[in-house]
């Protein structure tokens, strides 16, 4: 198993080293980047239209049931 992993280790080290060398060479030879274009002034914030009025609250026609409304009549039977 050790004999099989040695060639892979050597290949990985060589590829890693060669990749770094080529990256360093290409970075040193690359032309300078062009200047960035001037930024336009920011647009004014958009004004949202006013929200429509909320509908009127409607009172419930009957009172809501509670736990006592259900349990007490059942217990009394």
PyMOL CGO cylinders between C-alpha atoms (Angstrom):
from pymol import cmd
from pymol.cgo import CYLINDER

trace = [
    CYLINDER, 0.00, 0.00, 0.00, 2.88, 2.38, 0.77, 0.3, 1, 1, 1, 1, 1, 1,
    CYLINDER, 2.88, 2.38, 0.77, 4.36, 1.82, -2.68, 0.3, 1, 1, 1, 1, 1, 1,
    CYLINDER, 4.36, 1.82, -2.68, 1.08, 2.79, -4.31, 0.3, 1, 1, 1, 1, 1, 1,
    CYLINDER, 1.08, 2.79, -4.31, 0.62, 6.01, -2.34, 0.3, 1, 1, 1, 1, 1, 1,
    CYLINDER, 0.62, 6.01, -2.34, 4.14, 7.35, -3.00, 0.3, 1, 1, 1, 1, 1, 1,
    CYLINDER, 4.14, 7.35, -3.00, 3.59, 8.11, -6.73, 0.3, 1, 1, 1, 1, 1, 1,
    CYLINDER, 3.59, 8.11, -6.73, 0.31, 9.85, -5.94, 0.3, 1, 1, 1, 1, 1, 1,
    CYLINDER, 0.31, 9.85, -5.94, 1.96, 11.93, -3.23, 0.3, 1, 1, 1, 1, 1, 1,
    CYLINDER, 1.96, 11.93, -3.23, 4.78, 12.96, -5.58, 0.3, 1, 1, 1, 1, 1, 1,
    CYLINDER, 4.78, 12.96, -5.58, 2.31, 13.82, -8.32, 0.3, 1, 1, 1, 1, 1, 1,
    CYLINDER, 2.31, 13.82, -8.32, 0.23, 15.96, -5.94, 0.3, 1, 1, 1, 1, 1, 1,
    CYLINDER, 0.23, 15.96, -5.94, 3.26, 17.85, -4.67, 0.3, 1, 1, 1, 1, 1, 1,
    CYLINDER, 3.26, 17.85, -4.67, 4.51, 18.48, -8.22, 0.3, 1, 1, 1, 1, 1, 1,
    CYLINDER, 4.51, 18.48, -8.22, 1.15, 19.68, -9.49, 0.3, 1, 1, 1, 1, 1, 1,
    CYLINDER, 1.15, 19.68, -9.49, 0.68, 21.93, -6.48, 0.3, 1, 1, 1, 1, 1, 1,
    CYLINDER, 0.68, 21.93, -6.48, 4.16, 23.45, -6.91, 0.3, 1, 1, 1, 1, 1, 1,
    CYLINDER, 4.16, 23.45, -6.91, 3.85, 23.90, -10.67, 0.3, 1, 1, 1, 1, 1, 1,
    CYLINDER, 3.85, 23.90, -10.67, 0.42, 25.50, -10.24, 0.3, 1, 1, 1, 1, 1, 1,
    CYLINDER, 0.42, 25.50, -10.24, 1.80, 28.04, -7.79, 0.3, 1, 1, 1, 1, 1, 1,
    CYLINDER, 1.80, 28.04, -7.79, 4.76, 28.85, -10.06, 0.3, 1, 1, 1, 1, 1, 1,
    CYLINDER, 4.76, 28.85, -10.06, 2.54, 29.44, -13.09, 0.3, 1, 1, 1, 1, 1, 1,
    CYLINDER, 2.54, 29.44, -13.09, 0.11, 31.52, -11.04, 0.3, 1, 1, 1, 1, 1, 1,
    CYLINDER, 0.11, 31.52, -11.04, 2.94, 33.71, -9.76, 0.3, 1, 1, 1, 1, 1, 1,
    CYLINDER, 2.94, 33.71, -9.76, 4.36, 34.13, -13.27, 0.3, 1, 1, 1, 1, 1, 1,
    CYLINDER, 4.36, 34.13, -13.27, 1.01, 34.99, -14.84, 0.3, 1, 1, 1, 1, 1, 1,
    CYLINDER, 1.01, 34.99, -14.84, 0.24, 37.51, -12.08, 0.3, 1, 1, 1, 1, 1, 1,
    CYLINDER, 0.24, 37.51, -12.08, 3.58, 39.26, -12.58, 0.3, 1, 1, 1, 1, 1, 1,
    CYLINDER, 3.58, 39.26, -12.58, 3.18, 39.42, -16.41, 0.3, 1, 1, 1, 1, 1, 1,
    CYLINDER, 3.18, 39.42, -16.41, -0.51, 40.35, -16.51, 0.3, 1, 1, 1, 1, 1, 1,
    CYLINDER, -0.51, 40.35, -16.51, -1.30, 43.86, -17.81, 0.3, 1, 1, 1, 1, 1, 1,
    CYLINDER, -1.30, 43.86, -17.81, -2.66, 46.34, -15.30, 0.3, 1, 1, 1, 1, 1, 1,
    CYLINDER, -2.66, 46.34, -15.30, -6.42, 46.48, -14.96, 0.3, 1, 1, 1, 1, 1, 1,
    CYLINDER, -6.42, 46.48, -14.96, -8.19, 49.42, -16.61, 0.3, 1, 1, 1, 1, 1, 1,
    CYLINDER, -8.19, 49.42, -16.61, -9.42, 52.14, -14.27, 0.3, 1, 1, 1, 1, 1, 1,
    CYLINDER, -9.42, 52.14, -14.27, -12.88, 51.65, -12.88, 0.3, 1, 1, 1, 1, 1, 1,
    CYLINDER, -12.88, 51.65, -12.88, -15.62, 53.79, -14.46, 0.3, 1, 1, 1, 1, 1, 1,
    CYLINDER, -15.62, 53.79, -14.46, -16.98, 56.65, -12.41, 0.3, 1, 1, 1, 1, 1, 1,
    CYLINDER, -16.98, 56.65, -12.41, -20.05, 55.74, -10.44, 0.3, 1, 1, 1, 1, 1, 1,
    CYLINDER, -20.05, 55.74, -10.44, -23.30, 57.51, -11.18, 0.3, 1, 1, 1, 1, 1, 1,
    CYLINDER, -23.30, 57.51, -11.18, -24.90, 59.36, -8.28, 0.3, 1, 1, 1, 1, 1, 1,
    CYLINDER, -24.90, 59.36, -8.28, -27.40, 57.22, -6.40, 0.3, 1, 1, 1, 1, 1, 1,
    CYLINDER, -27.40, 57.22, -6.40, -31.00, 57.46, -7.50, 0.3, 1, 1, 1, 1, 1, 1,
    CYLINDER, -31.00, 57.46, -7.50, -33.41, 59.17, -5.11, 0.3, 1, 1, 1, 1, 1, 1,
    CYLINDER, -33.41, 59.17, -5.11, -35.37, 56.73, -2.97, 0.3, 1, 1, 1, 1, 1, 1,
    CYLINDER, -35.37, 56.73, -2.97, -38.68, 55.64, -4.42, 0.3, 1, 1, 1, 1, 1, 1,
    CYLINDER, -38.68, 55.64, -4.42, -41.69, 56.89, -2.55, 0.3, 1, 1, 1, 1, 1, 1,
    CYLINDER, -41.69, 56.89, -2.55, -44.23, 54.17, -1.88, 0.3, 1, 1, 1, 1, 1, 1,
    CYLINDER, -44.23, 54.17, -1.88, -47.87, 55.03, -2.51, 0.3, 1, 1, 1, 1, 1, 1,
    CYLINDER, -47.87, 55.03, -2.51, -49.94, 55.47, 0.62, 0.3, 1, 1, 1, 1, 1, 1,
    CYLINDER, -49.94, 55.47, 0.62, -51.48, 52.31, 1.98, 0.3, 1, 1, 1, 1, 1, 1,
    CYLINDER, -51.48, 52.31, 1.98, -55.23, 51.92, 1.51, 0.3, 1, 1, 1, 1, 1, 1,
    CYLINDER, -55.23, 51.92, 1.51, -57.29, 52.52, 4.64, 0.3, 1, 1, 1, 1, 1, 1,
    CYLINDER, -57.29, 52.52, 4.64, -57.88, 49.47, 6.81, 0.3, 1, 1, 1, 1, 1, 1,
    CYLINDER, -57.88, 49.47, 6.81, -61.35, 47.97, 6.68, 0.3, 1, 1, 1, 1, 1, 1,
    CYLINDER, -61.35, 47.97, 6.68, -63.48, 48.71, 9.75, 0.3, 1, 1, 1, 1, 1, 1,
    CYLINDER, -63.48, 48.71, 9.75, -63.34, 46.14, 12.51, 0.3, 1, 1, 1, 1, 1, 1,
    CYLINDER, -63.34, 46.14, 12.51, -66.46, 43.99, 12.66, 0.3, 1, 1, 1, 1, 1, 1,
    CYLINDER, -66.46, 43.99, 12.66, -67.72, 42.88, 16.05, 0.3, 1, 1, 1, 1, 1, 1,
    CYLINDER, -67.72, 42.88, 16.05, -68.47, 39.15, 16.27, 0.3, 1, 1, 1, 1, 1, 1,
    CYLINDER, -68.47, 39.15, 16.27, -72.18, 38.37, 16.15, 0.3, 1, 1, 1, 1, 1, 1,
    CYLINDER, -72.18, 38.37, 16.15, -71.93, 35.82, 18.97, 0.3, 1, 1, 1, 1, 1, 1,
    CYLINDER, -71.93, 35.82, 18.97, -69.49, 35.58, 21.88, 0.3, 1, 1, 1, 1, 1, 1,
    CYLINDER, -69.49, 35.58, 21.88, -66.63, 33.16, 21.37, 0.3, 1, 1, 1, 1, 1, 1,
    CYLINDER, -66.63, 33.16, 21.37, -66.80, 29.80, 23.15, 0.3, 1, 1, 1, 1, 1, 1,
    CYLINDER, -66.80, 29.80, 23.15, -64.39, 29.10, 25.98, 0.3, 1, 1, 1, 1, 1, 1,
    CYLINDER, -64.39, 29.10, 25.98, -63.30, 25.83, 27.52, 0.3, 1, 1, 1, 1, 1, 1,
    CYLINDER, -63.30, 25.83, 27.52, -65.74, 26.33, 30.40, 0.3, 1, 1, 1, 1, 1, 1,
    CYLINDER, -65.74, 26.33, 30.40, -68.66, 26.69, 27.98, 0.3, 1, 1, 1, 1, 1, 1,
    CYLINDER, -68.66, 26.69, 27.98, -67.96, 23.17, 26.70, 0.3, 1, 1, 1, 1, 1, 1,
    CYLINDER, -67.96, 23.17, 26.70, -66.71, 21.29, 29.79, 0.3, 1, 1, 1, 1, 1, 1,
    CYLINDER, -66.71, 21.29, 29.79, -69.24, 22.44, 32.41, 0.3, 1, 1, 1, 1, 1, 1,
    CYLINDER, -69.24, 22.44, 32.41, -72.42, 21.42, 30.51, 0.3, 1, 1, 1, 1, 1, 1,
    CYLINDER, -72.42, 21.42, 30.51, -70.92, 18.02, 29.70, 0.3, 1, 1, 1, 1, 1, 1,
    CYLINDER, -70.92, 18.02, 29.70, -69.96, 17.44, 33.33, 0.3, 1, 1, 1, 1, 1, 1,
    CYLINDER, -69.96, 17.44, 33.33, -73.44, 18.38, 34.53, 0.3, 1, 1, 1, 1, 1, 1,
    CYLINDER, -73.44, 18.38, 34.53, -75.18, 15.71, 32.40, 0.3, 1, 1, 1, 1, 1, 1,
]
cmd.load_cgo(trace, "trace")
